Amino acid sequence: MKRIGVLTSGGDNPGLNPCIRAVVRMGIHFGLEMLGVRRGYAGLIDGEIEPMSARSVGGIIGQGGTILGTARCPEFYEPSGRRKALRTLNRLEIDGLVVIGGNGSLTGALELSRMGFPTMGIPSTIDNDVNGTDLSIGVDTALETIMDAVDKIKDTATSHNRAFLVETMGRNSGYLALISGVVGGAEMVLIPEVETPFEEVHRLIEDAYIRGKPHCIIIVAEGWKPGMEALAEQLREHQDDLGFSVRVTRLGYVQRGGSASSFDRLLATRLGAAAVRELVAGHGGHMIGWLKGAVALTPLEEAVAFQKEIDPDLYELAEIMSI
Ligand code: ADP
């Protein structure tokens, strides 16, 4: 292998730059020519690719976002789009590709490897829903951001005796909501994986008030149905029996930004470096993850086969800790 490309694709998060840096520098360490692909698969199709040096990734370890840019690319879902991408890779004589992204991006990498092109995936998503890794890059930093916000919301909730609904990201995954509920000391967590009727939420808020809690914090994952706004509406109709008055906060895109935590920088560096090593060793078609405290390879096919489930013990723990 002489030339390796790297791209970031799909949802962004704070660990992408440290990971690009690790991939580029490990490649240079191995004597490879490294190329950066802009805007994910869209840049691969359009040939937006440029050489990267050790200096071009200097100073980015503490920068959020991605210097390569990221994108969703509808064309890549089609075989014709993927053939275009393959033509670009062949024209530029690229021998292997590192794809940093979530489940969708890794599925794209799998499709490329099925066409005979060596790809190596690195799991990077704040949803932490990729199989074959205990943690994806970016999750830890997003959790720090959420925890900080929840602590602050709790201060104001306590001062005014309020119930707060706090919405976290996660269209299909309740991971962020669940963990931030535990570490933020929330009274309740509402996630897409668990059905929770309105009556139960109502009862919990009322009970918290009667038990003398000074606040009631409910973390709502974006994908929980019927959704935070609908819940707030219903609760306000029953304001008199609740005790607390209800407020809502959507944390939104702040969860994706910022400088990566030390944990994420370390994980990104380990996985980025290992991705290049494994690609060079001929293990294309795999994802490099972090399992039980060590770097581990999983076939891309397995990594994207299904969405990782949340830990039911942790859900129960969140309930117990909120008494
Ligand atoms: P994430 O990687 O964060 O899960 P998406 O699901 O939006 O984000 O996927 C990012 C991109 O990966 C898509 O815009 C598309 O270009 C590519 N992709 C996703 N799923 C597939 C698929 N099944 N086949 C080919 N490419 C895919």
Residues whose N, C-alpha, C, O or C-beta is under 5 A from the ligand:
A	BS01	ADP	S9 G10 G11 Y41 A71 R72 C73 P74 F76 Y77 G101 G102 N103 G104 S105 L106 T107 G108 E111
